[in-house]
Amino acid sequence: MIKIAVVDDERYIREDIKNRIELTGSGAVVDGFLSGEAFLHAGKQYDIVFLDIQLGGMDGIDIARELRQKSENVILIFVTGTKEHVFQAFDVAAFHYLLKPIEPEKFEEVLTRAVEEIKKRKKDETGLLLIRTRNRTFPIPKNGILYVESRGKKAEIHTVRETVTMYASLSSLQAELGEGFYRSHRGYLLNMAYVSEYYHDSILLTSGETVYLAKEKYQEFVKEYMRYLKGGGIIHG
């Protein structure tokens, strides 16, 4: 079941968005909050958050930054009456930016895309990579993989819990792991969900580890990473 929060200090806007969601037949559970503080204090996890930027107290951008620290999975959709904060919205990896008054067709389009993305993520979360070593065979969650490093004929798979080694090429693992993983260097394959910062020759992960980025791949990586973020692709939480 998909859980949606609507954070707006205007009651009629909260009710309008809730009604629009119900009309789409998505079957989502919707909670409304009149302030960002009330939303954060509730401590609940949501798949999608419709967030007004101009709120009393903490504004929507500050709420989004705090929310990102707790949950990188959530899809953020800003709803506001002004375009002036659009670039700040990208800083917190917003999925979309809707202007008031909300156009019905645009709202339905954005919500449909967001719901489809959530369903895809939930499906991907069940995805497992089968690890085969000399002594054992076992599955690990794909979304728990930080990066993979080539070690000759072997691949060293670094996860959030452990590091395991198996006979495999990075090319074969890249094909198996699929979208969301990027070959940053001939010796590295990384999960873009864990990117913290990037430079012209390296990428810092949220784990504190650094992987190489081939200088000739810098522009390509930036393009792919921006596309990944704009698609709401952050998957771990």
Phi, psi and chi 1 to 4 in degrees:
 res  aa     phi    psi   chi1   chi2   chi3   chi4
   1 MET       -  133.7 -177.9  178.6  -66.8      -
   2 ILE   -87.2  133.9  -66.0  175.1      -      -
   3 LYS  -111.2  129.1  -62.8  179.2 -179.1  178.9
   4 ILE  -125.6  137.1  -60.1  176.7      -      -
   5 ALA  -114.2  141.8      -      -      -      -
   6 VAL  -120.3  115.4 -179.2      -      -      -
   7 VAL  -112.7  107.6 -173.5      -      -      -
   8 ASP  -157.4  136.2 -162.2  -62.0      -      -
   9 ASP   -80.8   -0.8   53.6    6.3      -      -
  10 GLU  -104.4  118.0  -64.3  180.0  -87.3      -
  11 ARG   -60.3  -41.2 -179.1  177.8  177.1 -179.5
  12 TYR   -67.1  -29.0   79.0   92.7      -      -
  13 ILE   -69.6  -44.2  -66.0  -69.7      -      -
  14 ARG   -58.6  -46.1  -64.7 -163.0  -54.0  -87.8
  15 GLU   -67.2  -37.8  -67.5  -60.4  -40.2      -
  16 ASP   -63.0  -46.6  179.6   54.4      -      -
  17 ILE   -64.6  -42.5  -68.5  175.4      -      -
  18 LYS   -59.7  -44.5 -176.6  175.4 -179.4  179.7
  19 ASN   -63.5  -40.3  -69.4  -23.4      -      -
  20 ARG   -63.3  -40.2  -71.2  173.3 -171.8  -94.3
  21 ILE   -63.6  -44.3  -66.4  170.3      -      -
  22 GLU   -64.1  -35.3  -69.2  173.5  -11.0      -
  23 LEU   -66.5  -25.2  -75.6  172.8      -      -
  24 THR   -74.6  -14.9   63.9      -      -      -
  25 GLY    71.3   26.1      -      -      -      -
  26 SER   -73.4  -19.6   62.9      -      -      -
  27 GLY    76.4   13.1      -      -      -      -
  28 ALA   -73.9  151.2      -      -      -      -
  29 VAL   -91.7  128.3  172.4      -      -      -
  30 VAL  -119.7  128.4 -174.2      -      -      -
  31 ASP  -116.2  141.6  -68.8  -24.9      -      -
  32 GLY  -110.1  145.4      -      -      -      -
  33 PHE  -136.5  136.7  -62.5   91.1      -      -
  34 LEU   -88.8   -6.8   58.0   79.0      -      -
  35 SER  -150.4  158.7   71.4      -      -      -
  36 GLY   -67.0  -36.0      -      -      -      -
  37 GLU   -63.1  -41.1  -70.8   87.3  -15.1      -
  38 ALA   -64.8  -38.6      -      -      -      -
  39 PHE   -63.9  -48.6  166.3   65.2      -      -
  40 LEU   -66.4  -38.6  -67.7  174.3      -      -
  41 HIS   -65.1  -29.3 -177.0   71.0      -      -
  42 ALA   -62.5  -30.1      -      -      -      -
  43 GLY    66.0   22.2      -      -      -      -
  44 LYS   -93.0  155.7  -64.1 -178.3  179.7  179.7
  45 GLN   -99.9  131.8  -69.8 -170.8  -18.6      -
  46 TYR  -125.0  152.6  -67.7   93.5      -      -
  47 ASP   -82.0  -39.6  -60.6  -59.6      -      -
  48 ILE  -132.8  137.0  -58.0  169.6      -      -
  49 VAL  -128.2  120.8  176.7      -      -      -
  50 PHE   -90.5  120.2  -74.1   88.9      -      -
  51 LEU  -129.5  119.3 -176.6   60.0      -      -
  52 ASP   -72.6  142.9 -174.5   16.8      -      -
  53 ILE   -84.9  -42.3  -68.8 -179.1      -      -
  54 GLN   -91.2   83.7  -63.9  172.8  -49.5      -
  55 LEU  -109.1  156.9  -67.4  164.7      -      -
  56 GLY   -72.7  145.7      -      -      -      -
  57 GLY    78.6 -135.2      -      -      -      -
  58 MET   -64.2  135.4  -68.9  178.9   70.7      -
  59 ASP   -82.5  171.3   68.2   25.9      -      -
  60 GLY   -63.0  -33.6      -      -      -      -
  61 ILE   -66.0  -43.9  -62.6  -65.5      -      -
  62 ASP   -64.2  -40.5  -71.1  -25.0      -      -
  63 ILE   -61.2  -43.3  -63.8  -63.7      -      -
  64 ALA   -62.6  -41.5      -      -      -      -
  65 ARG   -62.3  -44.2  -70.8 -165.8 -179.7  109.0
  66 GLU   -66.3  -38.9 -171.3  164.0  -26.1      -
  67 LEU   -64.4  -40.4 -177.9   58.6      -      -
  68 ARG   -60.9  -33.2  -86.7  -76.4  175.3 -110.9
  69 GLN   -68.1  -27.4  -67.7  177.3   -0.1      -
  70 LYS   -94.1  -32.8  -62.5  177.7  180.0  179.0
  71 SER  -148.4  108.7  173.8      -      -      -
  72 GLU   -85.5   -6.0  -65.5 -171.6    5.3      -
  73 ASN   -80.7  -29.5  -94.9  -16.3      -      -
  74 VAL   -63.4  142.0   64.6      -      -      -
  75 ILE   -91.6  121.2  -74.8 -178.5      -      -
  76 LEU  -101.8  126.8  -70.4  173.0      -      -
  77 ILE  -124.6  112.4  -59.7  173.1      -      -
  78 PHE   -82.0  139.1  -75.2  111.5      -      -
  79 VAL  -125.8  116.3 -177.1      -      -      -
  80 THR  -153.4  165.2 -175.0      -      -      -
  81 GLY   -94.5    1.7      -      -      -      -
  82 THR  -136.4  151.6  175.0      -      -      -
  83 LYS   -90.8   -4.2  -65.8 -179.1  179.7  179.1
  84 GLU   -65.5  -18.8   65.3 -179.8  -74.8      -
  85 HIS  -101.8   12.2  -60.5  -73.2      -      -
  86 VAL   -60.5  -37.9   64.7      -      -      -
  87 PHE   -72.9  -33.4  -66.8  108.9      -      -
  88 GLN   -65.2  -32.1  -71.2  175.2  -70.2      -
  89 ALA   -62.6  -37.4      -      -      -      -
  90 PHE   -69.2  -30.2  -78.7  116.2      -      -
  91 ASP   -61.6  -28.8  -72.1  -18.6      -      -
  92 VAL  -105.1   21.7  -69.1      -      -      -
  93 ALA    55.9   48.6      -      -      -      -
  94 ALA   -67.0  143.5      -      -      -      -
  95 PHE   -75.3  -38.6 -174.2   79.4      -      -
  96 HIS  -161.5  170.4 -151.4   87.6      -      -
  97 TYR  -136.5  105.4 -168.3  101.1      -      -
  98 LEU  -100.5  134.7  -68.2  171.6      -      -
  99 LEU   -96.2  141.3  -71.9  173.2      -      -
 100 LYS   -84.2  144.0  -59.4  175.5 -176.7  176.5
 101 PRO   -68.7  142.4   26.5  -34.3      -      -
 102 ILE   -75.6  127.9  -57.0  169.6      -      -
 103 GLU   -78.4  125.1  -63.1  178.9    8.6      -
 104 PRO   -52.8  -45.8  -25.5   34.8      -      -
 105 GLU   -66.3  -40.6  -69.2 -177.3    0.9      -
 106 LYS   -65.8  -41.8 -171.1   63.5  177.1  177.7
 107 PHE   -59.9  -47.8 -179.7   88.0      -      -
 108 GLU   -62.0  -38.9 -174.7  173.9   -7.8      -
 109 GLU   -63.7  -46.8  173.2 -163.8  -28.4      -
 110 VAL   -66.8  -44.7  171.6      -      -      -
 111 LEU   -62.6  -42.3  178.4   62.0      -      -
 112 THR   -59.9  -44.8  -61.9      -      -      -
 113 ARG   -62.9  -41.3  -77.4  178.3   46.6 -140.3
 114 ALA   -65.7  -43.8      -      -      -      -
 115 VAL   -63.3  -42.4  168.7      -      -      -
 116 GLU   -62.1  -39.5  -72.8  174.5   -7.3      -
 117 GLU   -65.6  -41.6  178.2   61.5   26.9      -
 118 ILE   -63.0  -44.1  -71.3  -63.0      -      -
 119 LYS   -61.8  -39.9  -71.8  179.2  177.8  177.8
 120 LYS   -63.9  -43.3  176.1 -179.9  176.9  -65.3
 121 ARG   -63.9  -43.8  -68.8 -176.1 -166.5  179.6
 122 LYS   -62.1  -35.9  -71.1 -179.5 -178.8  -67.2
 123 LYS   -68.5  -42.7 -178.8  179.5  178.9 -178.8
 124 ASP   -64.9  -31.2  -71.9  -14.5      -      -
 125 GLU   -63.2  -22.4  -74.7  173.6    0.0      -
 126 THR   -86.5   -6.7   64.2      -      -      -
 127 GLY   -67.9  134.8      -      -      -      -
 128 LEU  -125.6  145.7  -60.7  171.9      -      -
 129 LEU  -105.6  126.6  175.4   68.0      -      -
 130 LEU   -84.6  119.4 -165.1   62.0      -      -
 131 ILE   -97.3  128.9  -57.4  -65.8      -      -
 132 ARG  -121.8  112.7  -61.8 -179.7  179.8   87.9
 133 THR  -113.4 -179.9   68.5      -      -      -
 134 ARG   -62.5  -34.3 -179.5  176.9  -62.1  177.7
 135 ASN  -101.8  -19.4  -58.5  -41.9      -      -
 136 ARG  -157.5  162.7   59.4 -178.3  179.3  142.1
 137 THR  -129.2  128.0  -61.2      -      -      -
 138 PHE  -155.8  155.4   58.6   99.2      -      -
 139 PRO   -94.4  149.8   32.7  -32.4      -      -
 140 ILE  -131.7  147.4   61.0  172.3      -      -
 141 PRO   -65.9  131.6  -16.5   30.2      -      -
 142 LYS   -61.4  -37.4  -67.2  179.2 -178.6  179.1
 143 ASN   -76.6    0.1   66.8   -7.5      -      -
 144 GLY   -98.9    1.2      -      -      -      -
 145 ILE   -86.7  124.6  -63.6  173.0      -      -
 146 LEU   -79.8  -54.2  -61.0  169.0      -      -
 147 TYR  -163.3  165.4   68.2   98.5      -      -
 148 VAL  -124.1  134.9 -176.6      -      -      -
 149 GLU  -118.1  133.7 -176.6  177.7   -1.0      -
 150 SER   -76.7  132.3  176.6      -      -      -
 151 ARG  -130.7   72.8  -66.3  -73.0 -172.8  178.8
 152 GLY    68.9 -120.9      -      -      -      -
 153 LYS   -86.4   -1.7  -66.3 -177.5  178.9  179.5
 154 LYS  -109.8  160.5  -65.6 -178.2  179.0 -179.9
 155 ALA  -121.2  129.2      -      -      -      -
 156 GLU   -97.5  112.9 -160.4  169.7   74.6      -
 157 ILE   -99.9  113.7  -58.6  169.0      -      -
 158 HIS   -96.3  118.7  -61.6 -104.3      -      -
 159 THR  -113.5  177.3   77.0      -      -      -
 160 VAL   -67.2  -16.9  -66.9      -      -      -
 161 ARG  -113.9  -32.6  -66.6 -174.8  177.1   85.1
 162 GLU  -157.9  173.7   61.4  179.8  -26.2      -
 163 THR  -120.5  126.9  -60.8      -      -      -
 164 VAL  -125.0  152.6  -65.5      -      -      -
 165 THR  -123.4  136.9  -57.3      -      -      -
 166 MET  -145.9  160.8   65.4 -178.2  -72.3      -
 167 TYR   -76.8  113.5  -77.3   98.6      -      -
 168 ALA  -173.1  152.4      -      -      -      -
 169 SER   -93.7  155.5   67.7      -      -      -
 170 LEU   -64.4  -33.6  -74.6 -166.4      -      -
 171 SER   -63.0  -43.1  -64.0      -      -      -
 172 SER   -68.7  -37.6   64.3      -      -      -
 173 LEU   -70.6  -36.1  -72.8  173.6      -      -
 174 GLN   -61.5  -41.5 -176.1  176.9   14.0      -
 175 ALA   -66.2  -37.2      -      -      -      -
 176 GLU   -76.3  -38.0 -169.0  167.7   -6.7      -
 177 LEU   -76.2  -34.0  -69.3  169.8      -      -
 178 GLY    78.1 -154.1      -      -      -      -
 179 GLU   -60.7  142.0 -167.9  173.8   -6.4      -
 180 GLY   102.1  -14.1      -      -      -      -
 181 PHE  -109.6  138.6  -76.1   80.8      -      -
 182 TYR  -129.2  135.1 -178.9   79.6      -      -
 183 ARG   -85.1   93.7 -174.2   79.2  172.4  -93.7
 184 SER   -80.1  -17.8   64.2      -      -      -
 185 HIS  -162.0  159.7 -177.1  -85.2      -      -
 186 ARG   -60.0  -22.7   67.4  170.0 -177.7  -97.9
 187 GLY  -105.4    4.3      -      -      -      -
 188 TYR  -138.6  139.8  -71.2   89.7      -      -
 189 LEU  -129.9  120.2  175.1   64.8      -      -
 190 LEU  -120.4  154.3   64.0   94.4      -      -
 191 ASN   -88.7  114.6 -173.0  -18.3      -      -
 192 MET   -66.2  -13.6  -71.3 -164.3  -74.0      -
 193 ALA   -66.9  -19.9      -      -      -      -
 194 TYR  -108.0   14.0  -66.2   95.9      -      -
 195 VAL   -72.7  128.8  171.4      -      -      -
 196 SER  -104.3  -50.6  175.1      -      -      -
 197 GLU  -145.9  158.0  -61.0  175.6   15.9      -
 198 TYR  -139.6  150.5   56.7   85.5      -      -
 199 TYR  -129.2 -177.7  -50.1   91.6      -      -
 200 HIS   -68.4  -21.8  -82.2   84.3      -      -
 201 ASP  -130.6    7.0   59.0   -3.5      -      -
 202 SER  -159.2  162.1   62.9      -      -      -
 203 ILE  -131.0  126.4  -61.1  167.7      -      -
 204 LEU   -92.6  129.7  177.2   65.8      -      -
 205 LEU   -96.3  162.9  -56.0 -180.0      -      -
 206 THR   -64.4  -18.6   55.4      -      -      -
 207 SER   -77.9   -9.6   62.3      -      -      -
 208 GLY    94.7   -7.6      -      -      -      -
 209 GLU   -83.8  155.5  -62.8  169.5  -83.2      -
 210 THR  -120.3  136.1  -61.0      -      -      -
 211 VAL  -119.1  155.3  -58.0      -      -      -
 212 TYR   -74.5  145.6  -71.6  117.5      -      -
 213 LEU  -124.3  117.4  171.8   61.7      -      -
 214 ALA   -61.0  131.8      -      -      -      -
 215 LYS   -57.6  -36.0  -69.8 -177.3  179.7  179.5
 216 GLU   -72.5  -11.0   65.3  -87.1   13.2      -
 217 LYS   -99.3   -0.3  -76.8 -163.2  163.8 -170.8
 218 TYR   -56.6  -52.5  175.9   76.8      -      -
 219 GLN   -62.0  -40.7  -65.1  -64.0  -22.0      -
 220 GLU   -63.8  -43.1  178.6 -172.3   87.0      -
 221 PHE   -61.9  -46.7  168.6   73.9      -      -
 222 VAL   -58.0  -43.5  172.0      -      -      -
 223 LYS   -62.5  -46.4 -178.2  178.8  178.1 -179.2
 224 GLU   -67.0  -39.0  -72.3  -61.2  -49.8      -
 225 TYR   -68.7  -40.2 -172.3   54.8      -      -
 226 MET   -63.4  -40.6  -68.9  -59.0  103.7      -
 227 ARG   -63.7  -40.9 -176.1  178.6   67.0   83.8
 228 TYR   -61.2  -46.1  174.1   80.1      -      -
 229 LEU   -68.5  -42.7  -70.2 -179.0      -      -
 230 LYS   -65.6  -23.8  -71.9  176.1 -176.8  178.1
 231 GLY   -84.1    5.0      -      -      -      -
 232 GLY    69.2   34.4      -      -      -      -
 233 GLY   -80.6    4.2      -      -      -      -
 234 ILE   -73.9  125.8  -57.2  176.0      -      -
 235 ILE  -118.8  -10.1   62.1  171.3      -      -
 236 HIS  -104.8  152.9   81.4  -75.1      -      -
 237 GLY  -158.7      -      -      -      -      -
